[in-house]
């Protein structure tokens, strides 16, 4: 885990420029979105796409098992089934 401190000035309309080293750690560039996670007086800034994927993974946790998909063979059978439906 990389730990460092960086600062940015808040402009009149509440805008800040995310420092370059922070953008690099977040993996964001021009046009990307970030998500602000507020916990009390602490705010975390995260890459919005990465955060969305993490939330999706949490929501989907255990769903494969509920659907009876417990092995690679089950996944392959499901893929074959979907492919056959789309061809017909």
Rosetta blueprint (number, residue, H / E / L):
1 X L
2 X L
3 X L
4 X L
5 X L
6 X L
7 X L
8 X L
9 X L
10 X L
11 X L
12 X L
13 X L
14 X L
15 X L
16 X L
17 X L
18 X L
19 X L
20 X H
21 X H
22 X H
23 X H
24 X H
25 X H
26 X H
27 X L
28 X L
29 X L
30 X L
31 X L
32 X L
33 X L
34 X E
35 X E
36 X E
37 X E
38 X E
39 X E
40 X L
41 X L
42 X E
43 X E
44 X E
45 X E
46 X E
47 X E
48 X H
49 X H
50 X H
51 X H
52 X H
53 X H
54 X H
55 X H
56 X H
57 X H
58 X H
59 X H
60 X H
61 X L
62 X L
63 X H
64 X H
65 X H
66 X H
67 X L
68 X L
69 X L
70 X L
71 X L
72 X H
73 X H
74 X H
75 X H
76 X H
77 X H
78 X H
79 X H
80 X H
81 X H
82 X H
83 X H
84 X H
85 X H
86 X H
87 X H
88 X L
